Amino acid sequence: MSADVVSERPQVGVDKQTPEPAATAMSGPVIGNPGPLGLSAFALTTFFLSMVNANFVSPGVEPIVFAVALTFGGIAQVLAGMWAFRTGNTFAGTAFTAYGAFWLSFWALVQFFVKDIPAAQAGNAVGLYLIGWGMFTLLMFVASFRTSRAINVVFGLLLITFILLGIGKAGAHVTMVHWGGYFGLLTAAAAGYTALAEVTNDTFGRTVMPIKPL
């Protein structure tokens, strides 16, 4: 989910001896690192929702979560994904675009579609939704072993978060949903650190906050 790996290691999914042509022969204006934007959008939106899931704040604040999910977590993260693809970083482009779409779909689900789900099936439907995203996260977690330790930790924590929330929602296990919230907060913290490290290192032009390669 990070564009920082472009400068530290070969492109994700590209052979070490054969750089992707788009990464070596791009024309047009230079594009900055979209990683801090995408990671920050993901971290902040995850933080807000996880505070609700962990029962640290009242569910009455959820409209704030939906607003941030639409704008920052959704639109801004999709834009970061498009810019990451432009830099030749397939992993970051896929991750930012996909999770930006997740937040957009989450907003749309709550605003327009959840009311059409029979009340008796709402938990199963949301659980299926979250478990499905957990399956996608598993794929990205496997791919993240070719990036950095920080990104690998983010995806590992996110995978646990989706599993806990999915099972908790499907089975109406309140305690498990709370645990999903706790792991969501850890995920947000890991993504926030990585965002801070990337923007700080890019701004200072040197490694101030290390992101250890795997």
Phi, psi and omega per residue, in radians:
M1 nan 0.122 -3.036
S2 -2.060 2.442 3.065
A3 -1.573 -0.085 -3.099
D4 -1.150 -0.474 -3.089
V5 -1.157 -0.262 3.132
V6 -1.070 -0.680 -3.070
S7 -1.506 -0.297 -3.049
E8 -1.767 -0.596 -3.026
R9 -2.450 2.892 3.079
P10 -1.034 2.771 -3.120
Q11 -0.985 2.431 3.104
V12 -1.092 2.311 3.105
G13 1.404 0.119 -3.135
V14 -2.058 2.420 3.127
D15 -1.021 2.460 -3.075
K16 -1.018 -0.640 -3.079
Q17 -1.573 -0.065 -3.081
T18 -2.276 1.476 3.141
P19 -1.058 2.592 3.108
E20 -1.146 2.303 -3.096
P21 -0.947 -0.655 -3.114
A22 -1.117 -0.438 -3.108
A23 -1.480 -0.314 -3.056
T24 -1.951 -0.299 -3.063
A25 -2.357 0.749 -3.139
M26 -1.347 2.492 3.055
S27 -1.894 2.900 3.121
G28 1.669 -3.044 -3.079
P29 -1.180 2.644 3.100
V30 -1.228 2.362 3.133
I31 -1.855 2.287 3.114
G32 -1.216 3.024 -3.131
N33 -1.245 1.984 3.140
P34 -1.430 -0.052 -3.080
G35 -0.995 -0.870 -3.134
P36 -1.034 -0.649 3.111
L37 -1.143 -0.881 -3.120
G38 -1.098 -0.753 3.134
L39 -1.167 -0.691 3.117
S40 -1.133 -0.734 3.112
A41 -1.078 -0.776 3.125
F42 -1.132 -0.787 -3.067
A43 -1.130 -0.812 -3.062
L44 -1.178 -0.760 -3.137
T45 -1.148 -0.717 3.102
T46 -1.101 -0.663 3.120
F47 -1.071 -0.839 -3.113
F48 -1.059 -0.850 -3.105
L49 -1.163 -0.662 -3.107
S50 -1.205 -0.534 3.060
M51 -1.082 -0.638 3.088
V52 -1.262 -0.822 -3.115
N53 -1.093 -0.593 3.132
A54 -1.387 -0.075 3.140
N55 1.162 0.488 3.074
F56 -1.451 -0.380 3.070
V57 -2.331 2.844 -3.113
S58 -1.234 2.492 3.047
P59 -1.020 -0.245 3.124
G60 -1.133 -0.264 3.140
V61 -1.532 0.047 -3.066
E62 -0.993 -0.544 3.069
P63 -0.967 -0.541 3.069
I64 -1.138 -0.726 3.128
V65 -1.056 -0.763 -3.102
F66 -1.151 -0.680 3.130
A67 -1.118 -0.761 3.131
V68 -1.219 -0.634 3.125
A69 -1.072 -0.681 -3.138
L70 -1.231 -0.835 -2.965
T71 -1.527 -1.040 -3.025
F72 -1.490 -0.944 -3.139
G73 -1.154 -0.578 -3.098
G74 -1.605 -1.300 -3.019
I75 -1.100 -0.853 -3.093
A76 -1.106 -0.645 -3.109
Q77 -1.273 -0.628 3.050
V78 -1.095 -0.732 3.088
L79 -1.062 -0.741 3.099
A80 -1.057 -0.665 3.103
G81 -1.111 -0.735 3.117
M82 -1.097 -0.711 3.117
W83 -1.192 -0.623 3.110
A84 -1.121 -0.730 3.058
F85 -1.028 -0.678 -3.119
R86 -1.122 -0.537 3.115
T87 -1.416 -0.098 -3.134
G88 1.622 0.153 -3.116
N89 -1.675 1.653 -3.085
T90 -1.130 -0.726 -3.114
F91 -1.080 -0.906 -3.125
A92 -1.121 -0.703 3.127
G93 -1.076 -0.763 3.125
T94 -1.140 -0.805 -3.081
A95 -1.143 -0.890 -3.101
F96 -1.094 -0.772 -3.120
T97 -1.138 -0.760 -3.103
A98 -1.132 -0.823 -3.101
Y99 -1.331 -0.435 2.951
G100 -1.103 -0.734 3.080
A101 -1.149 -0.594 3.067
F102 -1.028 -0.835 -3.111
W103 -1.181 -0.626 3.066
L104 -1.129 -0.729 3.131
S105 -1.196 -0.613 3.094
F106 -1.101 -0.789 3.096
W107 -1.068 -0.811 -3.120
A108 -1.141 -0.687 3.129
L109 -1.034 -0.838 -3.094
V110 -1.227 -0.701 -3.040
Q111 -1.339 -0.595 -2.947
F112 -2.152 -0.572 -2.891
F113 -1.943 -0.482 -3.035
V114 -1.091 -0.491 -3.138
K115 -1.151 -0.353 -3.121
D116 -1.518 -0.110 3.125
I117 -1.516 2.251 3.078
P118 -0.941 2.407 -3.063
A119 -0.939 -0.674 -3.112
A120 -1.184 -0.352 -3.095
Q121 -1.869 -0.018 -3.063
A122 -1.047 -0.769 -3.140
G123 -1.086 -0.775 3.114
N124 -1.107 -0.686 -3.113
A125 -1.146 -0.817 3.130
V126 -1.162 -0.671 3.104
G127 -1.075 -0.758 3.082
L128 -1.062 -0.742 3.119
Y129 -1.010 -0.841 -3.090
L130 -1.235 -0.689 3.118
I131 -1.152 -0.646 3.073
G132 -1.047 -0.752 3.092
W133 -1.209 -0.497 3.031
G134 -1.127 -0.661 3.099
M135 -1.116 -0.733 3.076
F136 -1.114 -0.706 3.140
T137 -1.111 -0.585 3.073
L138 -1.055 -0.733 3.107
L139 -1.078 -0.771 -3.129
M140 -1.215 -0.572 3.093
F141 -1.090 -0.761 3.100
V142 -1.066 -0.806 3.138
A143 -1.143 -0.482 -3.070
S144 -1.198 -0.228 3.084
F145 -1.196 -0.136 3.087
R146 -1.769 0.160 -3.086
T147 -1.916 -1.877 -3.134
S148 -2.329 2.842 -3.139
R149 -1.088 -0.663 -3.135
A150 -1.077 -0.800 -3.141
I151 -1.185 -0.673 3.108
N152 -1.066 -0.705 3.105
V153 -1.148 -0.729 3.116
V154 -0.992 -0.834 -3.091
F155 -1.263 -0.581 3.074
G156 -1.113 -0.784 3.106
L157 -1.161 -0.689 -3.139
L158 -1.135 -0.667 3.106
L159 -1.048 -0.825 3.112
I160 -1.075 -0.700 -3.141
T161 -1.042 -0.860 -3.126
F162 -1.101 -0.715 -3.132
I163 -1.102 -0.832 -3.138
L164 -1.086 -0.801 -3.128
L165 -1.168 -0.724 -3.133
G166 -1.079 -0.857 3.128
I167 -1.158 -0.706 -3.135
G168 -1.100 -0.759 3.128
K169 -1.206 -0.739 -3.103
A170 -1.133 -0.648 -3.099
G171 -1.772 0.117 -3.108
A172 0.973 0.688 3.109
H173 -1.628 1.690 -3.044
V174 -1.065 -0.733 -3.116
T175 -1.084 -0.688 3.133
M176 -1.175 -0.638 3.066
V177 -1.097 -0.704 3.090
H178 -1.078 -0.726 3.098
W179 -1.132 -0.614 3.027
G180 -1.063 -0.654 3.073
G181 -1.137 -0.704 3.126
Y182 -1.091 -0.806 3.134
F183 -1.204 -0.521 3.043
G184 -1.099 -0.663 3.094
L185 -1.163 -0.677 3.063
L186 -1.123 -0.684 3.094
T187 -1.075 -0.796 3.126
A188 -1.077 -0.699 3.130
A189 -1.136 -0.747 3.132
A190 -1.133 -0.750 3.113
A191 -1.169 -0.659 3.114
G192 -1.117 -0.730 3.101
Y193 -1.077 -0.770 -3.116
T194 -1.121 -0.693 3.088
A195 -1.090 -0.794 3.134
L196 -1.093 -0.731 3.140
A197 -1.104 -0.766 -3.093
E198 -1.169 -0.787 -3.105
V199 -1.228 -0.596 3.106
T200 -1.201 -0.811 -3.137
N201 -1.117 -0.703 3.111
D202 -1.163 -0.690 -3.100
T203 -1.213 -0.731 -3.115
F204 -1.441 -0.253 -3.133
G205 1.253 0.336 3.114
R206 -2.758 2.960 -3.124
T207 -1.397 1.853 3.074
V208 -1.713 -0.774 3.102
M209 -2.064 1.922 -3.013
P210 -1.191 2.487 2.971
I211 -2.145 1.768 -2.979
K212 -1.258 2.185 3.070
P213 -1.171 2.690 3.054
L214 -1.514 nan nan
